[in-house]
């Protein structure tokens, strides 16, 4: 089992979550589309060569985002990450993956 966490602009969160959930990620027992969301402010400065979805090259940008965390079965983590990258509006979405122990 894995835990997948990603950061996404608030206005894009539902579409990205649905793409990840469509892979089967976010399932816990007899429940699907399970996640936890935390609001926050993301910050970045696009460098030369970037094609930013938000902001301009060289300018520091701050965006209201959600951190979305969900469980993901071992066999679904690669498809879930692929769906995340495809659906996410950023060129380089920020995400974390942790392998969980079964105790």
Secondary structure as GFF3:
##gff-version 3
##sequence-region A 1 103
A	DSSP	beta_strand	2	9	.	.	.	ID=ss1
A	DSSP	three_ten_helix	10	12	.	.	.	ID=ss2
A	DSSP	alpha_helix	13	21	.	.	.	ID=ss3
A	DSSP	beta_strand	36	45	.	.	.	ID=ss4
A	DSSP	beta_strand	60	72	.	.	.	ID=ss5
A	DSSP	three_ten_helix	74	76	.	.	.	ID=ss6
A	DSSP	alpha_helix	77	87	.	.	.	ID=ss7
A	DSSP	beta_strand	95	99	.	.	.	ID=ss8
###
